[in-house]
Amino acid sequence: MQIRNKFQVVIIGGGPIGIACALEAKKKGLSYIILEKGCLVNSLYHYPTNMTFFSTSEKLELDNIPFISNNPKPGKREALEYYRRIATNNEVNINLFEKVIDVKSENDIHTVVTSKNEYKAENVIVATGFYDIPNHLGVPGEELPKVSHYYNDPHYYATQKTIVVGASNSAVDAALEIYRKGGDVTMVVRKPEIGERVKYWVRPDIINRIEEGSINAYFNSSIKEIKENEVTIETPEGEQSIANDFVLLLTGYRPNFGFLQDIGIKLSDDGRKIPFYDEDTMETNIPGCYLAGVICGGVETHKWFIENSRVHAKMIMEHIGSPKSEKVK
C-alpha cells in the first residue's frame, strides 16, 4: 500500500463544510487534503432532483463567494454548480471516490487509512454529514425491491400506488411531486399532523391536498408489514391493508456513529449520541481531531445546517494555527 506524504490537515468529507475547511486551511498556508468516498458534495448529489433549499442562496455561500440563484431559494442543480465551481476555481486538493476506513491516533500523529492509501496527518477533521445511513423501521418486508429509503424523481412513480412514510420535508416533497405526476399517494405518519419544520411555503400545500382527498393520509399510524402487493399499517382504527406498488421510507438519516466510536470519539450516553467536542474549537476528546458540520448534532440532525455550521471551518483553523501553548487548557 502506497504511503502518501504527511499533511498538516486531512479533511474527511467533501461536502460544503469540508470544502469550507479546505478554503480556510489554504488561507492559513496549511498543507491539506480532502478525502471523499463519493463524488464532489456527494450527499447533495443524491438529494431529490427537484429539491429546493430551505435557506436562501446567501446563507449557503462559502468564504463570501457570491451564490447567484435564479430564485430566492436555490435548487439542487444550482448548488451543485456553485460548490463545484468553488472547488475547481480554487484548485481544492481533493481525492474523490476514496473511502476512509479508519483513523489511528498516536503521539500527536493520525494515520488515516482509506480504500486506496494511507495518509499521515497532524490534524484530522471529520465532516461526513449524515445522509448515507437511513433510519430503518425494522419491519418485515423492508428489504423488498419495491422499498427505498431515498427518493429521486417523481416520474418513476407515475400512475403507481406509492406509500410515503414520514412527514418531514423530504416526505412531503415526495408526496406532492408524485401526486402531481399522476401517482396515487398515501402518507403514513407516526405523529398526529404534518411536521412543524416542513418548509413554510410547502406545509399549507400538503395540508390542503390531504384535506381535499387528493393525497390519502393516515396519522398516528405506522407500518406493520410490507408485502409484494400490499402494505399492512396500524392505525387508531385498527389494522388496515392497502394495495401498493412502491414504498418510500423517508424517515430520516443518521451519522455514522460506529465510525466515530471506532476512531475513539466519545458519544453522549443519553440517547442523543452527541459527539464530544469543544464548542470554542470543535476539537474532540482526541487531540488534533475535530468535527465540523451536521455530524456535531448526533441524532438531532435538524440542529446544524450549511448556514450555521460554516463557521466551524474558521474556528478549527484558528485553533490549528494557534501556538501549541495556547491549545493546552
KEKE-3310 file (N, C-alpha, C; in steps of 0.2 Angstrom, whole numbers, plus 5000, padded with zeros to 4 digits):
npx = (5004:5003:5011:5006:5013:5015:5002:4997:4984:4970:4955:4940:4927:4919:4909:4900:4904:4916:4923:4923:4932:4943:4946:4949:4960:4969:4970:4977:4989:4991:4996:4985:4972:4957:4947:4935:4922:4913:4907:4910:4903:4895:4883:4874:4873:4865:4853:4835:4829:4822:4824:4822:4831:4829:4835:4841:4851:4862:4865:4870:4882:4900:4915:4912:4910:4900:4884:4874:4857:4843:4831:4823:4825:4837:4840:4844:4852:4858:4865:4874:4882:4887:4895:4904:4911:4917:4926:4934:4939:4946:4956:4955:4962:4958:4953:4943:4930:4936:4936:4937:4943:4948:4955:4969:4976:4990:5003:5002:5001:4991:4985:4978:4968:4963:4952:4961:4974:4986:4987:4997:4994:4994:4983:4965:4950:4933:4920:4908:4894:4877:4869:4870:4866:4852:4837:4831:4815:4814:4804:4795:4798:4804:4816:4812:4812:4804:4804:4812:4824:4827:4823:4821:4816:4800:4794:4796:4787:4775:4757:4757:4754:4759:4766:4771:4781:4782:4784:4792:4802:4807:4798:4786:4789:4791:4778:4770:4775:4775:4761:4757:4762:4754:4753:4746:4745:4748:4751:4759:4760:4768:4765:4753:4750:4756:4774:4780:4792:4792:4795:4789:4782:4777:4771:4757:4752:4753:4744:4732:4730:4729:4717:4707:4707:4715:4728:4730:4730:4736:4736:4745:4749:4757:4769:4766:4769:4777:4772:4772:4762:4754:4752:4753:4746:4746:4733:4724:4711:4713:4720:4725:4725:4733:4733:4747:4761:4774:4785:4791:4802:4804:4811:4821:4839:4855:4871:4886:4889:4896:4908:4913:4915:4923:4935:4938:4931:4921:4904:4888:4879:4865:4856:4855:4867:4877:4892:4907:4914:4924:4916:4921:4932:4930:4937:4938:4938:4949:4965:4969:4960:4945:4928:4916:4901:4885:4886:4890:4878:4873:4860:4851:4849:4843:4848:4860:4866:4871:4871:4873:4884:4895:4904:4912:4923:4932:4934:4940:4952:4958:4961:4970:4980:4985:4998:5005:5005:4994:4984:4983:4974)
npy = (4994:5011:5024:5040:5057:5067:5077:5092:5094:5083:5081:5074:5070:5078:5088:5103:5109:5102:5107:5121:5120:5117:5128:5137:5131:5133:5147:5149:5144:5130:5113:5102:5089:5084:5070:5060:5049:5047:5056:5074:5084:5074:5069:5080:5078:5066:5071:5073:5076:5088:5095:5109:5121:5126:5137:5153:5159:5166:5162:5150:5152:5151:5157:5170:5170:5174:5167:5165:5164:5159:5160:5165:5154:5143:5128:5111:5108:5121:5122:5112:5116:5128:5124:5116:5124:5132:5123:5119:5131:5136:5127:5116:5104:5088:5071:5061:5048:5039:5031:5033:5022:5020:5028:5031:5036:5042:5048:5062:5061:5056:5042:5040:5028:5023:5017:5016:5021:5026:5040:5052:5063:5079:5084:5080:5082:5078:5078:5073:5073:5066:5059:5046:5035:5028:5029:5014:5005:4992:4982:4968:4964:4975:4974:4972:4974:4984:4994:5009:5020:5032:5045:5051:5055:5060:5055:5041:5035:5038:5035:5024:5016:5023:5022:5034:5036:5045:5063:5074:5086:5080:5069:5075:5083:5073:5066:5077:5079:5067:5065:5075:5071:5061:5050:5039:5043:5039:5044:5039:5043:5045:5054:5066:5075:5085:5088:5102:5108:5107:5115:5132:5137:5126:5118:5122:5118:5104:5100:5105:5097:5085:5087:5089:5077:5073:5067:5053:5051:5044:5047:5046:5033:5018:5008:4990:4978:4975:4969:4960:4965:4973:4983:4982:4992:5000:5008:5021:5016:5003:4988:4989:4985:4990:4991:4991:4998:5004:5008:5022:5025:5037:5042:5049:5051:5046:5050:5042:5034:5023:5023:5035:5031:5020:5026:5032:5043:5050:5048:5055:5047:5048:5044:5053:5053:5063:5069:5071:5087:5102:5117:5129:5127:5116:5104:5087:5074:5068:5074:5085:5080:5085:5090:5095:5103:5095:5083:5086:5086:5074:5062:5072:5079:5090:5101:5107:5115:5120:5134:5137:5131:5134:5142:5133:5129:5140:5142:5130:5130:5142:5137:5126:5134:5141:5144:5130:5131:5138:5130:5121:5118)
npz = (5000:4995:5004:5007:5007:5022:5029:5035:5038:5037:5029:5031:5021:5008:5007:5007:5019:5022:5011:5014:5025:5019:5011:5021:5027:5016:5016:5028:5024:5026:5023:5016:5013:5005:5008:5000:4999:4989:4975:4972:4984:4988:4996:4993:4979:4979:4983:4981:4964:4961:4972:4983:4993:5010:5015:5009:4995:4999:5012:5010:5005:5004:5011:5008:4994:4981:4979:4966:4962:4953:4959:4975:4984:4981:4970:4969:4957:4955:4967:4966:4955:4960:4971:4965:4956:4965:4971:4960:4954:4965:4965:4974:4985:4983:4985:4976:4977:4987:5000:5018:5029:5042:5057:5065:5080:5087:5098:5094:5080:5066:5058:5043:5036:5020:5007:4997:5000:5013:5024:5033:5046:5055:5060:5060:5052:5054:5043:5039:5038:5037:5028:5023:5030:5032:5043:5048:5049:5053:5050:5044:5027:5023:5016:5003:4985:4981:4990:4996:5004:4999:4989:4972:4958:4953:4942:4940:4948:4943:4940:4949:4964:4978:4994:5006:5019:5033:5038:5036:5028:5016:5014:5012:5001:4992:4992:4987:4974:4967:4967:4959:4947:4943:4952:4963:4979:4996:5013:5027:5043:5058:5069:5075:5065:5050:5050:5060:5056:5042:5026:5026:5015:5009:5018:5019:5007:5007:5017:5012:5001:5007:5015:5005:4999:4989:4992:5001:5019:5034:5050:5066:5064:5059:5049:5048:5041:5026:5010:4994:4986:4994:5009:5026:5039:5055:5063:5072:5071:5070:5062:5045:5028:5013:4995:4985:4976:4977:4991:5000:5012:5020:5033:5039:5042:5049:5057:5054:5067:5072:5065:5071:5085:5083:5079:5091:5096:5109:5113:5118:5131:5132:5124:5113:5107:5105:5099:5108:5109:5109:5111:5107:5099:5092:5093:5097:5110:5106:5104:5092:5083:5075:5073:5061:5055:5052:5058:5071:5079:5083:5084:5082:5069:5064:5069:5064:5050:5033:5033:5047:5051:5044:5050:5058:5051:5051:5065:5068:5060:5066:5078:5075:5069:5080:5093:5101:5115:5118:5115:5125:5139)
capx = (5000:5007:5010:5007:5016:5011:4998:4995:4976:4966:4948:4936:4921:4920:4903:4901:4908:4923:4926:4924:4938:4949:4947:4952:4967:4973:4972:4982:4995:4992:4995:4979:4969:4950:4946:4928:4921:4909:4908:4911:4897:4891:4876:4870:4872:4860:4846:4830:4831:4819:4824:4824:4834:4825:4839:4842:4857:4867:4866:4874:4889:4906:4921:4910:4910:4893:4880:4869:4852:4838:4825:4825:4828:4841:4838:4850:4857:4862:4870:4880:4886:4891:4901:4909:4915:4922:4931:4938:4942:4951:4960:4955:4965:4953:4953:4936:4929:4941:4933:4941:4941:4950:4959:4973:4979:4996:5009:5000:5000:4985:4986:4971:4968:4957:4951:4967:4980:4987:4990:4999:4991:4995:4976:4960:4943:4928:4915:4905:4887:4873:4864:4872:4864:4844:4834:4827:4810:4814:4798:4795:4797:4808:4821:4809:4815:4800:4805:4818:4824:4829:4818:4825:4812:4793:4792:4797:4781:4768:4752:4758:4751:4765:4766:4776:4781:4786:4780:4797:4802:4808:4792:4781:4791:4790:4771:4767:4778:4772:4754:4757:4764:4749:4754:4741:4749:4746:4756:4758:4763:4768:4763:4746:4750:4762:4779:4781:4798:4791:4796:4783:4778:4775:4766:4749:4750:4751:4738:4726:4729:4726:4710:4703:4707:4720:4733:4727:4735:4735:4740:4746:4749:4764:4769:4767:4772:4777:4771:4773:4757:4751:4756:4749:4748:4742:4730:4720:4705:4715:4725:4722:4729:4732:4736:4753:4767:4781:4785:4796:4803:4808:4810:4827:4845:4859:4878:4890:4891:4901:4915:4916:4917:4929:4942:4939:4927:4916:4897:4884:4875:4858:4851:4856:4873:4880:4899:4911:4919:4924:4912:4925:4937:4927:4941:4935:4942:4956:4969:4970:4954:4940:4921:4913:4895:4879:4888:4890:4872:4871:4854:4847:4851:4840:4851:4866:4865:4876:4871:4875:4890:4900:4909:4916:4929:4936:4935:4945:4959:4961:4964:4976:4985:4987:5003:5004:5004:4988:4979:4983:4969)
capy = (5000:5017:5029:5047:5062:5069:5083:5096:5093:5079:5083:5068:5073:5083:5092:5110:5111:5100:5112:5127:5119:5117:5135:5141:5129:5136:5154:5148:5141:5123:5108:5098:5086:5081:5063:5060:5042:5048:5062:5080:5086:5068:5069:5084:5075:5061:5074:5073:5080:5094:5098:5116:5123:5130:5143:5157:5157:5169:5158:5144:5154:5149:5161:5176:5169:5175:5162:5169:5160:5162:5161:5166:5148:5139:5121:5106:5109:5127:5121:5108:5121:5133:5121:5113:5130:5134:5118:5119:5138:5137:5121:5112:5097:5083:5064:5058:5040:5036:5030:5032:5016:5020:5034:5028:5042:5040:5053:5068:5059:5052:5038:5039:5023:5023:5011:5016:5023:5028:5046:5054:5070:5082:5086:5077:5085:5074:5082:5067:5073:5061:5057:5040:5029:5029:5026:5008:5003:4985:4979:4963:4966:4982:4973:4971:4979:4990:4998:5013:5025:5038:5047:5055:5059:5058:5052:5034:5033:5040:5030:5019:5016:5024:5024:5038:5035:5051:5069:5079:5090:5075:5065:5080:5085:5067:5065:5082:5079:5061:5066:5080:5067:5056:5045:5038:5043:5038:5045:5036:5047:5042:5059:5067:5080:5086:5091:5109:5110:5107:5122:5136:5138:5119:5115:5123:5114:5097:5100:5106:5091:5080:5089:5088:5070:5071:5063:5050:5051:5040:5050:5042:5027:5015:5002:4984:4974:4976:4963:4961:4969:4977:4985:4982:4998:5000:5015:5022:5012:4996:4986:4990:4983:4994:4989:4995:4996:5006:5011:5026:5026:5044:5043:5052:5048:5047:5050:5035:5034:5017:5026:5040:5027:5016:5030:5035:5049:5049:5050:5055:5041:5050:5043:5058:5052:5069:5068:5076:5092:5109:5122:5135:5125:5110:5098:5081:5071:5066:5080:5086:5078:5090:5089:5101:5102:5092:5077:5088:5086:5067:5060:5078:5081:5096:5107:5110:5115:5123:5141:5139:5127:5136:5145:5128:5129:5146:5140:5124:5133:5146:5133:5123:5138:5144:5141:5124:5133:5141:5124:5117:5121)
capz = (5000:4995:5009:5004:5011:5028:5028:5042:5039:5032:5030:5029:5019:5003:5006:5008:5025:5020:5006:5018:5029:5014:5009:5027:5028:5011:5018:5033:5022:5029:5018:5017:5008:5007:5006:4999:4997:4983:4970:4975:4988:4987:4998:4989:4973:4979:4985:4975:4958:4961:4979:4985:4999:5015:5015:5003:4992:5003:5018:5008:5002:5007:5010:5005:4987:4979:4976:4962:4961:4949:4963:4981:4987:4976:4970:4969:4952:4956:4972:4963:4951:4964:4975:4960:4954:4971:4972:4954:4953:4970:4965:4981:4984:4985:4982:4976:4977:4991:5007:5024:5033:5049:5059:5071:5083:5092:5098:5090:5073:5064:5052:5040:5031:5015:5002:4992:5003:5020:5025:5040:5047:5061:5062:5056:5053:5052:5041:5035:5037:5040:5023:5020:5033:5034:5049:5046:5053:5056:5049:5039:5020:5022:5011:4996:4980:4980:4996:4996:5009:4996:4983:4967:4953:4953:4935:4942:4952:4939:4939:4953:4971:4982:5001:5008:5026:5036:5037:5036:5021:5011:5013:5010:4994:4988:4991:4982:4967:4964:4966:4953:4941:4942:4956:4969:4985:5003:5018:5034:5048:5065:5073:5073:5060:5047:5054:5060:5052:5035:5024:5027:5009:5007:5023:5018:5001:5008:5021:5008:4997:5011:5017:4999:4997:4983:4995:5007:5024:5040:5056:5072:5061:5057:5045:5052:5037:5019:5006:4987:4983:4999:5015:5032:5043:5061:5063:5078:5070:5069:5057:5038:5022:5007:4989:4985:4971:4980:4997:5001:5019:5021:5040:5041:5042:5055:5056:5055:5074:5073:5063:5076:5090:5081:5079:5098:5098:5113:5112:5124:5133:5134:5118:5108:5104:5103:5100:5112:5106:5112:5107:5105:5095:5088:5094:5101:5115:5103:5102:5084:5079:5075:5070:5058:5051:5055:5062:5078:5082:5084:5081:5081:5063:5062:5073:5061:5043:5030:5035:5054:5053:5040:5055:5061:5047:5053:5072:5068:5058:5071:5084:5072:5068:5086:5096:5105:5122:5118:5115:5132:5144)
cpx = (5004:5006:5011:5011:5012:5008:4997:4988:4974:4959:4944:4929:4922:4913:4905:4905:4915:4926:4928:4931:4944:4951:4951:4959:4971:4975:4977:4989:4997:4992:4989:4977:4962:4950:4938:4927:4917:4912:4909:4904:4892:4884:4871:4868:4866:4853:4841:4831:4828:4819:4826:4826:4829:4829:4840:4849:4863:4869:4870:4881:4895:4912:4919:4910:4902:4890:4874:4864:4847:4831:4828:4828:4831:4839:4845:4855:4861:4867:4876:4885:4890:4896:4906:4914:4920:4928:4936:4942:4947:4956:4961:4958:4961:4953:4946:4936:4935:4938:4938:4938:4942:4954:4963:4977:4984:5001:5008:5000:4994:4986:4979:4971:4962:4957:4957:4973:4980:4990:4992:4997:4992:4988:4971:4954:4938:4922:4910:4897:4883:4868:4865:4869:4856:4842:4829:4821:4810:4808:4799:4794:4801:4814:4819:4812:4810:4800:4812:4818:4826:4824:4822:4820:4805:4791:4792:4790:4774:4764:4752:4755:4758:4763:4772:4776:4785:4782:4785:4797:4803:4802:4787:4782:4789:4782:4768:4769:4775:4765:4753:4759:4760:4749:4748:4745:4746:4752:4754:4763:4762:4765:4756:4745:4756:4767:4779:4787:4798:4792:4789:4779:4775:4770:4759:4747:4748:4745:4732:4725:4727:4719:4705:4703:4711:4725:4730:4733:4732:4739:4740:4746:4757:4764:4770:4771:4771:4777:4772:4768:4752:4755:4751:4751:4743:4740:4726:4713:4706:4719:4721:4727:4728:4736:4742:4758:4774:4780:4792:4797:4807:4808:4817:4833:4849:4866:4880:4893:4896:4908:4918:4919:4923:4936:4943:4936:4922:4909:4893:4880:4868:4853:4852:4862:4877:4888:4902:4915:4919:4921:4915:4930:4935:4932:4938:4940:4949:4960:4971:4965:4948:4933:4919:4906:4890:4881:4889:4884:4870:4865:4850:4850:4848:4843:4857:4864:4871:4877:4874:4881:4896:4906:4913:4923:4934:4938:4941:4952:4962:4964:4970:4981:4988:4993:5001:5002:4997:4982:4978:4979:4970)
cpy = (5006:5021:5036:5052:5064:5076:5086:5095:5088:5080:5077:5070:5078:5087:5099:5112:5108:5105:5119:5126:5119:5124:5139:5138:5132:5143:5154:5146:5134:5118:5104:5094:5084:5074:5062:5053:5042:5053:5068:5082:5080:5067:5074:5081:5070:5064:5073:5078:5087:5098:5106:5117:5127:5137:5147:5157:5160:5166:5152:5145:5152:5155:5168:5176:5169:5169:5165:5163:5163:5163:5162:5160:5144:5132:5117:5108:5116:5126:5117:5112:5125:5130:5118:5118:5132:5129:5118:5126:5139:5131:5117:5105:5092:5077:5062:5051:5037:5036:5029:5027:5016:5026:5031:5034:5040:5045:5059:5067:5055:5049:5037:5034:5023:5017:5011:5018:5024:5036:5048:5061:5072:5083:5082:5081:5080:5078:5078:5068:5067:5057:5050:5034:5031:5026:5020:5007:4997:4981:4973:4966:4973:4981:4972:4976:4985:4995:5002:5018:5031:5039:5052:5059:5056:5054:5044:5031:5035:5034:5024:5021:5017:5026:5028:5038:5041:5057:5075:5082:5085:5071:5069:5082:5079:5066:5070:5081:5072:5062:5070:5077:5061:5050:5045:5037:5042:5039:5041:5039:5045:5047:5061:5072:5081:5090:5099:5112:5110:5114:5126:5137:5131:5116:5116:5119:5107:5096:5101:5100:5085:5081:5088:5081:5068:5067:5060:5050:5047:5043:5045:5035:5024:5009:4996:4979:4976:4970:4965:4966:4973:4979:4985:4988:4997:5007:5015:5018:5005:4995:4987:4988:4987:4992:4994:4993:4998:5009:5016:5028:5032:5046:5045:5048:5050:5047:5043:5035:5028:5019:5030:5036:5023:5020:5034:5041:5047:5052:5050:5049:5042:5048:5047:5057:5058:5068:5073:5081:5098:5114:5128:5133:5119:5104:5093:5079:5069:5072:5080:5083:5082:5087:5095:5099:5098:5086:5079:5087:5079:5065:5067:5082:5088:5102:5111:5110:5119:5130:5142:5135:5129:5139:5140:5128:5134:5144:5135:5127:5138:5143:5129:5127:5142:5141:5135:5126:5135:5136:5120:5121:5119)
cpz = (5000:5001:5007:5009:5017:5027:5035:5043:5034:5034:5027:5027:5014:5001:5007:5014:5025:5016:5010:5022:5025:5012:5015:5028:5022:5013:5023:5031:5024:5023:5020:5011:5010:5004:5006:4996:4990:4978:4975:4978:4986:4989:4995:4982:4973:4982:4979:4970:4959:4968:4979:4992:5003:5015:5009:5001:4996:5009:5016:5005:5007:5006:5007:4997:4985:4976:4972:4960:4957:4953:4970:4985:4981:4976:4970:4964:4953:4961:4970:4959:4955:4968:4971:4958:4959:4971:4966:4953:4959:4970:4972:4980:4987:4981:4982:4975:4981:4998:5012:5028:5041:5050:5065:5073:5088:5092:5094:5082:5071:5058:5049:5035:5027:5011:4997:4994:5010:5020:5032:5040:5054:5064:5057:5057:5050:5050:5036:5034:5040:5035:5021:5023:5035:5040:5047:5051:5056:5055:5044:5032:5019:5017:5004:4991:4979:4985:4995:5002:5006:4990:4979:4963:4953:4947:4936:4944:4949:4938:4944:4960:4975:4989:5003:5016:5029:5035:5038:5029:5016:5009:5010:5002:4990:4986:4986:4975:4964:4963:4960:4946:4940:4946:4961:4975:4992:5008:5024:5039:5055:5070:5071:5068:5056:5051:5054:5057:5045:5032:5023:5021:5006:5011:5021:5012:5003:5013:5017:5004:5001:5013:5011:4997:4991:4985:5001:5013:5031:5045:5062:5070:5060:5053:5050:5048:5030:5015:4999:4984:4987:5005:5021:5037:5050:5062:5070:5077:5069:5063:5050:5033:5016:5001:4988:4979:4974:4987:4998:5009:5020:5028:5043:5041:5048:5053:5057:5062:5075:5071:5068:5082:5089:5081:5086:5100:5103:5111:5118:5125:5135:5128:5112:5104:5101:5104:5104:5108:5110:5108:5104:5100:5090:5089:5099:5107:5113:5101:5095:5080:5080:5072:5067:5054:5055:5059:5070:5082:5084:5081:5079:5075:5061:5065:5069:5053:5040:5033:5042:5056:5049:5045:5058:5057:5050:5060:5072:5066:5062:5076:5081:5071:5074:5089:5100:5112:5123:5118:5121:5137:5151)
residu = (MET:GLN:ILE:ARG:ASN:LYS:PHE:GLN:VAL:VAL:ILE:ILE:GLY:GLY:GLY:PRO:ILE:GLY:ILE:ALA:CYS:ALA:LEU:GLU:ALA:LYS:LYS:LYS:GLY:LEU:SER:TYR:ILE:ILE:LEU:GLU:LYS:GLY:CYS:LEU:VAL:ASN:SER:LEU:TYR:HIS:TYR:PRO:THR:ASN:MET:THR:PHE:PHE:SER:THR:SER:GLU:LYS:LEU:GLU:LEU:ASP:ASN:ILE:PRO:PHE:ILE:SER:ASN:ASN:PRO:LYS:PRO:GLY:LYS:ARG:GLU:ALA:LEU:GLU:TYR:TYR:ARG:ARG:ILE:ALA:THR:ASN:ASN:GLU:VAL:ASN:ILE:ASN:LEU:PHE:GLU:LYS:VAL:ILE:ASP:VAL:LYS:SER:GLU:ASN:ASP:ILE:HIS:THR:VAL:VAL:THR:SER:LYS:ASN:GLU:TYR:LYS:ALA:GLU:ASN:VAL:ILE:VAL:ALA:THR:GLY:PHE:TYR:ASP:ILE:PRO:ASN:HIS:LEU:GLY:VAL:PRO:GLY:GLU:GLU:LEU:PRO:LYS:VAL:SER:HIS:TYR:TYR:ASN:ASP:PRO:HIS:TYR:TYR:ALA:THR:GLN:LYS:THR:ILE:VAL:VAL:GLY:ALA:SER:ASN:SER:ALA:VAL:ASP:ALA:ALA:LEU:GLU:ILE:TYR:ARG:LYS:GLY:GLY:ASP:VAL:THR:MET:VAL:VAL:ARG:LYS:PRO:GLU:ILE:GLY:GLU:ARG:VAL:LYS:TYR:TRP:VAL:ARG:PRO:ASP:ILE:ILE:ASN:ARG:ILE:GLU:GLU:GLY:SER:ILE:ASN:ALA:TYR:PHE:ASN:SER:SER:ILE:LYS:GLU:ILE:LYS:GLU:ASN:GLU:VAL:THR:ILE:GLU:THR:PRO:GLU:GLY:GLU:GLN:SER:ILE:ALA:ASN:ASP:PHE:VAL:LEU:LEU:LEU:THR:GLY:TYR:ARG:PRO:ASN:PHE:GLY:PHE:LEU:GLN:ASP:ILE:GLY:ILE:LYS:LEU:SER:ASP:ASP:GLY:ARG:LYS:ILE:PRO:PHE:TYR:ASP:GLU:ASP:THR:MET:GLU:THR:ASN:ILE:PRO:GLY:CYS:TYR:LEU:ALA:GLY:VAL:ILE:CYS:GLY:GLY:VAL:GLU:THR:HIS:LYS:TRP:PHE:ILE:GLU:ASN:SER:ARG:VAL:HIS:ALA:LYS:MET:ILE:MET:GLU:HIS:ILE:GLY:SER:PRO:LYS:SER:GLU:LYS:VAL:LYS)
# end
